Amino acid sequence: MSSYLGSLKRNLVGTAVVGGLVLSLGIGFATAQDQPSTGQIVHALTPKPLTRSLSVSPAEVAKQKEDDRFVSGLRHNRSLSAGDREKVAVIAQDKPKIDLEVKFDFNSAEISKSAMPTVDALAKALNDPALKDSTFLVAGYTDAKGSEDYNQNLSERRADAVKNILTNKYGISADTLVTAGYGETHLKNPSDPNGGENRRVGIVNMASQQAKN
């Protein structure tokens, strides 16, 4: 699942010199001009209508409804089980998605001020009429540095931090956001487990595709 949440790649990593040491700042960093615009985020997250020739079968429609009920039931779960996280990952695999480099303070779930333009663009995109009535997965990831348990917890807290700022500052309905932390699993670049591109926040539109009339 290395391609999971890999539609738009932002691979520049932020660093800070503290006491003579170069420290990674979190889920990545790119300069303002490298960050996706609101329009680009909307485009990436908008489900593409199916043509009649690609319309889903009754069995696929039933599965989509089952998946939708499952995702809807997770909206108020603060911490997902490992099984639920993996089921969400499977459902999200073929959904419209985008990776964002959201900068956090080192070893922290505090979103840095320099990340706010990206968060602002995301909030505006989620409020766009094209994405109305959608449920979004906010997925947090880390690199492989540190213990597996620590990275899992950190990724969950960072996903929650993004959700909290979207709801508290921008008025996005909490009922439209599902969070999940994947720690150091589903690495974006398995060949470099400690690479900065693995530290990211993925946004997935969990809505089902609709066939054109």
SULUR-V79632 format. One record per backbone hydrogen bond with DSSP energy under -0.5 kcal/mol. NH is the residue of the N-H (numbers start at 0). CO is the residue of the C=O. Records with the same first field share a line. If there is no record, write none. Layout:
BEGIN
NH: CO  CO
END
This chain:
BEGIN
3: 0
5: 2
8: 6
15: 22
17: 15  20
20: 17
22: 15  20
24: 13
26: 101
27: 25
28: 11
33: 30
34: 30  31
40: 36
41: 37
42: 38
43: 39
44: 40
45: 41  42
46: 44
48: 46
49: 209
53: 50
54: 51
60: 56
61: 57
62: 58
63: 59
64: 60
65: 61
66: 62
67: 63
68: 64
69: 65
70: 66
71: 67
72: 68
73: 69  70
74: 71
76: 73
77: 75
84: 80
85: 81
86: 82
87: 83
88: 84
89: 85
90: 86
91: 87
92: 88  89
93: 90
94: 91
97: 202
98: 7
99: 200
101: 26  99
102: 100
103: 24
104: 109
107: 104
110: 108
111: 102
114: 111
115: 112
117: 114
118: 114
119: 115
120: 116
121: 117
122: 118
123: 119
124: 120
125: 121
126: 122
127: 124
130: 127
131: 128
133: 130
135: 175
136: 203
137: 135  177
138: 136  201
139: 179
140: 199
141: 182
143: 192
150: 146
151: 147
152: 148
153: 149
154: 150
155: 151
156: 152
157: 153
158: 154
159: 155
160: 156
161: 157
162: 158
163: 159
164: 160
165: 161
166: 162
167: 163
168: 164
169: 164
170: 166
171: 165
175: 172
176: 173
177: 135
179: 137
181: 139
184: 181
191: 188
192: 189
194: 191
197: 194
198: 195
199: 197
200: 99
201: 138
202: 97
203: 136
204: 95
205: 134  203
211: 49
END
